[in-house]
Structure formats: structure tokens, C-alpha cells
Amino acid sequence: MQSMILKLAPKAALRQLATDEHPHVTNIELFFDLVYVFTIIQLSHFLLAHSSWLGALEALTLFAAVWWSWNYTAWATNWLDPDHARGRMLMVVLMACALLMAIAMPLAFSSRAGLFAGAYVVMALTRAGYMALVFRGERMGQNYAQLGAWSGISGLFWMAGVWLPELRLGCWMLAVVIDYAAPYVGFWLPGKGATPMESWPLRGLHLLERNQQVFIIALGESILLLGGLLVGNALHADTLAAATVGFFLIVTLWWIYFVHLTEAGEHRFLQEADHTKLARASLAYAHGIMVGGAIVTAVAIELIVDHPLEPVHLPVVTAAAAGPSIFLFGSAMFRRTIAKKMPFAYLIAVVALVLWSWLAFSFHWLGLWLGTGVLGILLSLARFGGEGNRA
């Protein structure tokens, strides 16, 4: 048994880095991310097909699982060498689980609930179990064993949701709460205590780069939706005008993220000694919110471009206000963590987005007008909101 463990999870599978060296993103990490191109498209299509408050809550639950599975894998590769043969093996297994989750997503709350939840739980336990093995005899091994125990606890609720269809959403939401709360209580277990933050020796710049890449994937999904819509429709002037608005909305999200945020983030990680605590708030949580906002914005763009000269209805208005607002809330959270000050311009922009969308709904404005106003607010923020905000 011992020889099998040594062969399956050798210490050589861990990254060998100098004290001041940061891990490089490997090709297999980028290959792994390809699944999430498909996954994010599935999420946006799910939201488009379930345009109700219940559908939004279900989509949020699915996104929470998708984001956490990606996030924990990105953290694992901070220590594991994905270019090692055993590291590649683990990444391929995790990639297969993520693909099964994406395939199950359209019917996750009906006939494919078991596939979605099962793939998520297997992915979580496999990743934590392997990392506990490869770190055996070290503090990080205990850390991952405790993380795995919490994944097992949440897994009970994921599977309970499969077995109890009438309680599925409630069980899965509780599972999400357990998964997301676990790091904040240090994966505490009776008799073991919590895992101190300083016992997770993270290299934050690698994780920041990984989060930047997944945000690009989220924006790429918007491009795919917009391009697919234009391919399938006649290119009348109104459609082209709405598509232009949608295109620049995507560009503006990119601008706010990469011009306002990333330079400050890189600077703080270079200066900060405790990368783990900083990464938990600014990457694991804030970036998840930003990616979620980008997905909802993509849905809003599709709805507006598909019906540019029709009076807006509630799903369009809700997506147009919620998508950019969620993104800006995550951005504000990131800035608050990185720069230690609240970017009030972002919060003012959220208020303006909500007010504009409410006016559009109240006065039955056209979709093109709604989109143009949202773009105007974000362009103003992109142009002026970064002043005085740099770390």
C-alpha cells in the first residue's frame, strides 16, 4: 500500500520553487480552463431558459458550485506541479469531472441532478484527497485532509438534494453555504482545531494570473453569444446598433477590470507577505462575484440585441441592471481588499444602473435605449472612476 501511494502521489509532484519564486501558469492549466468556456456558455443558456426568480436562484447555485470547483483547483496547482506526470493525471481527472458538471447543467434540477452533484463531489474529494496524500507528513497534508472532510460534509447535502427532489434547491444551497464558509472557519474539526492561514504558503501572483484568465473566459463567452446571435439574424441597422452597444459593454468591462484593478492587485501581492489571507478575499470571493456579473451581463446583451426595438420587459431590465452591478460590487470588494479603501465611484455607478433600468421599465423604453444608457454609465466609470483609485 505504501509503495502504491509513493507511486501515485510522489513528493516530486509538488512544485520545487525558490523562496522568492512564483509559479508559472502551465499549458495544462490553460487546457483545463477550456472546459469552463463550455461551462460558462451552459450557465448563460440556463439563465436565458429560466428567466424567473426561481431560475435565477437555481443558476446562482450552479454557478457557486462551478466557481468553487475551479477556484479550489487553481489553489491546488499553486503547490502541485501540473507538468509532472502525476500532476497531469490529476488535472485530466478533474477536467473530466468539470465536463460532466457542464453536460449535466441544463437538466441539473431534474433528470441529471445526480450527474451534476456526483461529478462535483467526486471532483472535490479527489482533489483534496490527492493533495493530502502528496503532502503526507506535512502540515499542508493535515490542512487538505480537513478541507476534504468539509467537502465530504457538504457532499452529503449535495447528494441529499439528488435523493430528495422536492428539497433539492434548499439542500444544494445549504451545501454551497458549507463550502464557502469552510475557509473562514479554517476548516475547523473537533479534536483537530482550525488550520491557521499562515499554514497555507500561497504564492499569490500565480493565483492572480489564473483569476485573470478565467475572467477573460467569461468575457469571451459574451463575444461568443453576441457573434452567434449576429450570425443567425439579419443585420438590420437596429440590430447592428444594439450589437455595437453590446460589444462596447464587453470592452468596458475589460477596461475596468484590467486598467482599474489588475495593476493594483499585482503591486499589492508583490508587497504583501501574507498572500493567503489576501487571496481568499480578493480572489476566491471577489473574483467569483466579478465573473458571475460578467455572465449575467452577457445574458443582458443577448436579450437586448435580440429585441432592440421592443419595449423592455422585466427579465431584460433585471439582467441589464444586475449584471454590471454584480460585476462592480465584486470590483469594489477587490479594490477594498487590495487598496484598503472603498471605491465610491463604483457604488455610485451601481445606483445609476438601478435607476436607469427602473426608468426604462417604468416608461417602456426600447431595449436599445436601455443598453445605451447602461453603456454610458460604464463608460463614464471607465474614464473617470479610476482616478485616485490606484494603489
C-alpha positions in Angstrom: 0.0 0.0 0.0 2.8 2.4 0.9 4.6 1.7 -2.4 1.3 2.4 -4.3 0.9 5.7 -2.5 4.5 6.6 -3.3 4.0 5.9 -6.9 0.6 7.6 -7.2 1.4 10.7 -5.2 5.2 11.2 -5.1 6.6 14.3 -3.4 8.2 15.1 -6.7 4.7 16.1 -8.0 4.9 19.2 -5.9 6.4 22.4 -7.4 10.0 23.0 -6.4 10.3 26.8 -6.0 12.9 29.1 -4.5 11.7 31.3 -1.6 11.1 34.4 -3.8 10.0 32.5 -6.9 6.4 32.5 -8.2 4.8 29.5 -10.1 4.3 29.9 -13.8 0.9 29.1 -15.3 1.3 25.8 -17.3 -0.2 24.7 -20.6 -2.3 22.1 -18.9 -3.8 24.7 -16.6 -4.9 26.6 -19.7 -6.1 23.3 -21.2 -8.2 22.6 -18.0 -9.8 26.1 -18.4 -11.2 25.1 -21.9 -13.9 23.1 -20.1 -15.0 26.3 -18.4 -15.5 28.0 -21.8 -18.3 25.4 -22.3 -19.4 25.6 -18.7 -19.9 29.4 -18.8 -21.9 29.1 -22.0 -24.1 26.5 -20.3 -24.6 28.8 -17.4 -25.7 31.7 -19.5 -28.1 29.5 -21.6 -29.5 28.1 -18.3 -30.3 31.6 -17.2 -31.8 32.6 -20.5 -34.0 29.5 -20.4 -35.1 30.1 -16.8 -35.9 33.8 -16.7 -37.6 33.9 -13.3 -36.6 34.5 -9.7 -36.5 30.7 -9.1 -34.4 30.2 -12.2 -32.0 33.0 -11.1 -31.7 31.3 -7.7 -31.0 27.9 -9.4 -28.5 29.5 -11.7 -26.7 31.1 -8.8 -26.5 27.8 -7.0 -25.0 26.1 -10.1 -22.6 29.0 -10.6 -21.4 28.8 -7.0 -20.6 25.1 -7.5 -18.8 25.8 -10.8 -16.8 28.6 -9.4 -15.7 26.8 -6.3 -14.6 23.7 -8.2 -12.5 25.9 -10.5 -11.2 28.0 -7.6 -10.0 25.1 -5.5 -8.3 23.6 -8.5 -6.4 26.8 -9.1 -5.3 26.9 -5.5 -4.2 23.3 -5.7 -2.0 24.0 -8.7 -0.2 26.7 -6.7 1.5 23.8 -4.9 1.1 20.9 -7.3 3.2 20.8 -10.4 0.7 20.2 -13.3 3.6 19.4 -15.6 4.6 16.4 -13.6 3.1 13.1 -14.9 1.0 12.6 -11.7 0.0 16.3 -11.7 -1.2 15.9 -15.3 -3.1 12.8 -14.3 -4.9 14.6 -11.6 -5.7 17.6 -13.9 -7.2 15.3 -16.5 -9.4 13.6 -13.9 -10.6 17.0 -12.6 -11.2 18.2 -16.1 -13.4 15.2 -16.8 -15.5 15.9 -13.7 -15.9 19.5 -14.7 -17.0 18.5 -18.1 -19.6 16.2 -16.6 -20.9 19.0 -14.5 -21.3 21.2 -17.6 -23.0 18.5 -19.5 -25.5 18.0 -16.7 -26.2 21.7 -16.2 -29.3 22.2 -18.4 -31.1 19.4 -16.5 -29.3 19.7 -13.2 -32.5 20.3 -11.3 -34.3 17.4 -13.0 -33.1 14.3 -14.7 -29.3 15.0 -14.4 -29.2 16.1 -10.8 -27.2 13.0 -9.9 -24.6 13.6 -12.6 -24.1 17.2 -11.7 -23.9 16.7 -7.9 -21.9 13.4 -8.2 -19.3 15.0 -10.5 -18.9 18.0 -8.2 -18.5 15.8 -5.1 -16.1 13.4 -6.8 -14.1 16.3 -8.0 -13.9 17.9 -4.6 -12.9 14.7 -2.7 -10.5 13.6 -5.4 -8.6 16.9 -5.4 -8.5 17.2 -1.6 -7.6 13.5 -1.1 -4.8 13.6 -3.6 -3.3 16.8 -2.1 -3.5 15.3 1.4 -1.6 12.3 0.1 1.1 14.2 -1.8 1.6 16.4 1.3 1.6 13.5 3.7 3.7 14.1 6.8 3.5 17.8 6.4 1.2 20.5 7.9 -0.4 21.0 4.4 -1.4 17.4 4.4 -3.4 17.9 7.5 -4.8 21.1 6.0 -6.1 19.3 2.9 -7.4 16.4 5.0 -9.5 18.8 6.9 -10.6 20.6 3.7 -11.6 17.2 2.4 -13.6 16.5 5.5 -15.6 19.7 4.9 -16.1 18.7 1.3 -17.5 15.4 2.5 -19.9 17.2 4.8 -21.1 19.4 2.0 -21.2 16.4 -0.3 -23.9 14.8 2.0 -26.2 17.8 1.3 -25.3 17.7 -2.5 -26.4 14.1 -2.6 -29.4 14.6 -0.3 -30.6 17.1 -3.0 -30.4 14.3 -5.5 -32.4 11.9 -3.4 -35.0 14.4 -2.3 -36.1 16.3 -5.4 -38.7 18.4 -3.6 -35.9 19.7 -1.3 -33.2 19.9 -4.0 -32.6 23.6 -4.2 -32.6 24.0 -0.4 -30.2 21.2 0.1 -27.8 22.4 -2.6 -27.9 26.0 -1.3 -27.0 24.7 2.2 -24.2 22.7 0.6 -22.9 25.9 -1.1 -23.0 27.8 2.3 -20.9 25.0 3.9 -18.4 25.0 1.0 -18.0 28.8 1.1 -18.0 29.2 4.9 -15.3 26.5 5.4 -12.2 28.6 4.7 -13.5 31.3 7.1 -13.6 28.9 10.0 -10.3 27.4 9.0 -11.8 24.0 8.1 -12.3 23.5 11.9 -12.9 20.0 13.1 -13.5 18.6 16.6 -10.2 17.5 18.1 -8.2 19.0 15.3 -9.0 22.7 15.5 -8.6 25.1 12.6 -5.9 25.4 10.0 -4.1 28.7 10.5 -3.9 31.0 7.5 -0.1 31.1 7.8 0.0 27.3 7.3 -1.2 27.7 3.7 2.1 29.1 2.0 0.4 30.6 -1.1 2.2 32.3 -4.0 -0.4 34.9 -4.8 0.8 36.2 -8.2 0.2 32.8 -9.8 -3.4 32.7 -8.5 -4.0 36.3 -9.6 -2.9 35.4 -13.1 -5.2 32.3 -13.1 -8.1 34.5 -12.0 -7.4 37.0 -14.8 -7.5 34.1 -17.3 -10.9 32.8 -16.1 -12.3 36.4 -16.2 -11.1 36.6 -19.9 -13.0 33.3 -20.5 -16.2 34.9 -19.0 -15.8 37.9 -21.4 -15.1 35.5 -24.3 -18.4 33.8 -23.6 -20.1 37.2 -24.2 -18.3 37.5 -27.5 -19.5 34.0 -28.5 -23.1 34.8 -27.6 -23.0 38.1 -29.4 -21.4 36.6 -32.5 -23.7 33.6 -32.6 -26.7 35.9 -32.4 -25.5 38.1 -35.3 -24.7 35.1 -37.5 -28.3 33.9 -37.0 -30.1 37.2 -37.6 -30.5 39.7 -40.4 -28.1 42.6 -40.0 -30.5 45.4 -39.9 -29.5 48.8 -38.7 -31.2 48.4 -35.3 -29.5 45.0 -34.7 -26.1 46.4 -35.7 -26.6 49.4 -33.4 -27.6 47.1 -30.4 -24.6 44.8 -31.2 -22.3 47.8 -31.2 -23.6 48.7 -27.7 -23.1 45.1 -26.6 -19.6 45.0 -28.0 -18.5 48.1 -26.2 -20.2 46.9 -23.0 -17.8 43.9 -23.1 -14.8 46.2 -23.9 -15.8 48.4 -20.9 -15.9 45.5 -18.5 -12.5 44.5 -19.8 -11.2 48.1 -19.3 -12.5 48.4 -15.8 -11.0 45.1 -14.8 -7.6 45.3 -16.4 -6.9 49.0 -16.2 -8.5 49.8 -12.9 -7.8 46.6 -10.9 -5.1 44.3 -12.0 -2.1 46.7 -11.7 -3.1 47.5 -8.1 -3.6 43.8 -7.4 -0.1 42.8 -8.8 1.5 45.6 -6.8 -0.2 44.5 -3.5 0.8 40.9 -3.9 4.4 41.9 -4.6 4.4 44.0 -1.4 2.3 41.8 0.9 3.8 39.0 3.0 0.6 37.1 3.8 -0.7 36.1 0.4 -3.2 33.6 1.6 -5.5 35.9 3.5 -5.3 38.5 0.7 -6.1 35.9 -1.9 -9.0 34.4 0.0 -10.9 37.7 0.0 -9.7 39.3 -3.3 -9.6 36.2 -5.5 -11.7 33.4 -4.1 -14.7 35.5 -3.3 -14.4 38.9 -5.1 -13.4 37.4 -8.4 -16.2 34.9 -8.2 -18.6 37.8 -8.0 -17.0 39.6 -10.9 -17.1 36.5 -13.1 -20.8 36.0 -12.2 -21.5 39.6 -13.1 -19.8 39.1 -16.5 -22.0 36.1 -17.2 -25.3 38.0 -16.3 -24.1 40.9 -18.4 -23.7 38.5 -21.4 -27.3 37.4 -20.9 -28.4 41.1 -20.9 -26.5 41.8 -24.1 -28.2 38.8 -25.8 -31.7 39.9 -24.7 -31.1 43.5 -25.9 -29.5 42.6 -29.2 -32.3 40.0 -29.9 -35.1 42.6 -29.5 -33.5 46.1 -29.8 -36.7 48.0 -30.8 -39.2 46.3 -28.4 -40.2 47.8 -25.1 -38.2 46.2 -22.3 -39.7 43.7 -20.0 -38.7 42.6 -16.5 -36.1 39.9 -17.4 -34.2 42.3 -19.7 -34.2 45.1 -17.2 -33.2 42.8 -14.4 -30.3 41.4 -16.3 -29.2 44.8 -17.6 -29.1 46.2 -14.0 -27.9 43.1 -12.2 -25.1 42.0 -14.5 -22.9 45.2 -14.4 -23.9 45.9 -10.8 -22.8 42.4 -9.6 -19.5 42.9 -11.5 -19.0 46.3 -9.9 -19.8 45.0 -6.5 -17.1 42.4 -6.9 -14.7 45.0 -8.3 -15.4 47.2 -5.2 -14.8 44.3 -2.9 -11.5 43.6 -4.7 -10.4 47.3 -4.5 -11.4 47.4 -0.9 -9.2 44.4 -0.1 -6.3 45.4 -2.3 -6.1 49.2 -1.8 -7.7 49.3 1.6 -10.2 52.0 0.6 -13.7 51.9 -0.8 -14.1 53.0 -4.5 -17.3 55.0 -4.0 -17.4 55.7 -7.8 -18.3 52.1 -8.3 -21.1 52.2 -5.8 -22.5 55.4 -7.4 -22.4 53.7 -10.8 -24.5 50.8 -9.3 -27.1 53.3 -8.1 -27.2 54.9 -11.5 -27.6 51.5 -13.2 -30.5 50.6 -11.0 -32.2 54.0 -11.5 -31.7 53.9 -15.3 -33.1 50.4 -15.5 -36.1 51.3 -13.3 -36.9 54.3 -15.6 -36.6 52.1 -18.7 -39.0 49.6 -17.3 -41.4 52.2 -15.9 -41.7 54.1 -19.2 -41.4 51.1 -21.5 -38.3 52.3 -23.3 -36.8 50.3 -26.1 -34.1 47.7 -25.5 -31.6 49.8 -27.5 -32.2 52.8 -25.2 -31.7 50.7 -22.1 -28.4 49.3 -23.4 -27.2 52.7 -24.5 -27.8 54.1 -21.0 -26.0 51.2 -19.3 -23.1 51.6 -21.6 -22.9 55.3 -20.9 -22.8 54.8 -17.2 -20.0 52.2 -17.5 -18.0 54.3 -20.0 -18.1 57.2 -17.5 -16.9 54.9 -14.8 -14.1 53.5 -17.0 -13.0 57.0 -18.0 -13.2 58.8 -14.6 -13.7 56.1 -11.9 -10.1 55.0 -11.8 -8.8 58.5 -10.9 -7.4 58.5 -7.4 -8.2 54.8 -7.1 -4.8 53.3 -7.9 -2.9 51.6 -5.1 
